[in-house]
Amino acid sequence: MNKRPAAVAATALTLALTLAACSDSGDNAGSTGSSAVSGTAMSHIHGLGLDPADQRLYVATHAGVYTPDAEGEPKLVGDSKDDFMGFTVAGDRTFYASGHPTSGGNKGLIKSTDAGKTWKSLSLSGESDFHALDSAHGTVYGYDATNGLVRTTKDGVSWKDGARLDALDIAVSPTDPGVVLATTAEGVARSGDGGKSFAQGQGPVMAFLSWAAKDGLYGIDTSGGLHRSTDGGTTWTKVSTVPGGRPQALTAVSAEHVLAATQTGVFESKDGGRTFKKSLAIEANAGH
């Protein structure tokens, strides 16, 4: 894929997929009667994950990280109401994230080892905003939206720069550290060299990707259609449509276990995306 200047931020991809990244202002479909604090905080989701230590759901949002309480209502984890953008669960109680402090600026890469209660800044604070993060093969892969750049790090501090491209999300092969996929306006773009270069995007245009097993690669399109590939993204089969409209996040926990966030809730499937059950209700409130 051609390397374009990082300044090209308002691209065709942004225009095509903004609806997937942000809810429409004033769209109140799916209001659940949660408290105003919970509803507002849970109105814009940027990431999902299950802590393998206890299988608890964690949801990264525009105003902090949340988890369901005993009544199934969203409860703030820790005391940070910062804007969490890229978010990934790397292991037991271990999360990586990025985003923006409430005071403004960029967080760079941050890490939590207590399931999101506290966070430590690792690198690129004030410099980079990772809109997508993936942890695999002892490496953190990130899409630095500030610079339009795929980057990788093994220690969270020293980074290797890869390709410049206009993307919304990335996913790394669970079996091959060199294979990275990215969602672009042309379709899913593929890298075979760890993100150093990408072929032209092709196939269905996806908003988000998640790859948990060799035959368990999932993509969700801008209308909420869930697609699965068993051959690494060469071919795709539409499995279902996730309830709730436009997608906000997607995480494949395993080959058959999928989490998806849309405008009205976080939905869970344990049958490969064929059917979904609502795990957490949210309010479709204004985005950024």
C-alpha positions, 0 to 999 in steps of 0.5 A: 500500500502506498505510504501517504503523509500522516497529515491526511486524517480526513480521508475517505475511510473517516467519511465512510466509517465515522458512523461506526466510530461515533454515535449520531448526536441526538440518537436516543434509541436504546435508552435503558433507564440506567442512571444518567452517569452510567448512561452517559459514560456507556454511550460511546464504546471504544473497546471490549474484553474479558479478563481471563482471570475471572471472565469478567467483562470490561468496556473501555469508553469515552469516560472511563473503563466499566464493568457490570456490577452485581445488578448488571449495571455499568460500574466505573473501574477505578476513578479515571473518567479519561477517554479510553480509545485503543484497548486490549486485554493482554492477560490475567488482569493485564490491559493496554490502552490509549486515549485522551486525559480529561485535561486534553492531549494524548495518553500514548501507551498505558498499562494496567496490571490490576484489571483497570483500577490503576494505569501506568504510562509506558511511552509516547505520552502527549505524542500518540493516540492509538485507536487500535491495539492488539497484543499477540506473540509477546508484542503490542501492535498499535494503530497510531491515529495521530500519525496514521502509522502502524507501530509495534513494541515488545517492551511497551517503551521502544517502538518500531514504525511500520506502514503509514495507511488510513485505517480504523482497526487492526487485527493480528494473526494468532498463529503468525506474528507477521500477518496483520490486517487493517480495515480501510475504505477499500476493504481489508488490507493485509500485511505479511511482514508485521505491519511494515507494508500492506497490500491494497484493501479488498473484500467487504469494507469492515469497521472492526476486526478481531482474530482469536483463533486460526479459523476464527477471524471476525469482522463487523461492517458499518451496518452491524453485519458480522462476517467470519473468515476461516482462511485468514481474510481471503474469503468472508461469510456473513454470519448474522447482524448484531442487534442494535445498529451501528457497531462501536467495538468487536472482540473475539474471545475464542473461535466461537465466543464473540463480543460486539458493542453497538448503539444499544448494548454490548452483545455476546455470542457463544455460537460463532456469532449466529445468535447474540444475547445482550450482556450490558445495556447502554444509551445511544447518546452523543459521541465525541 
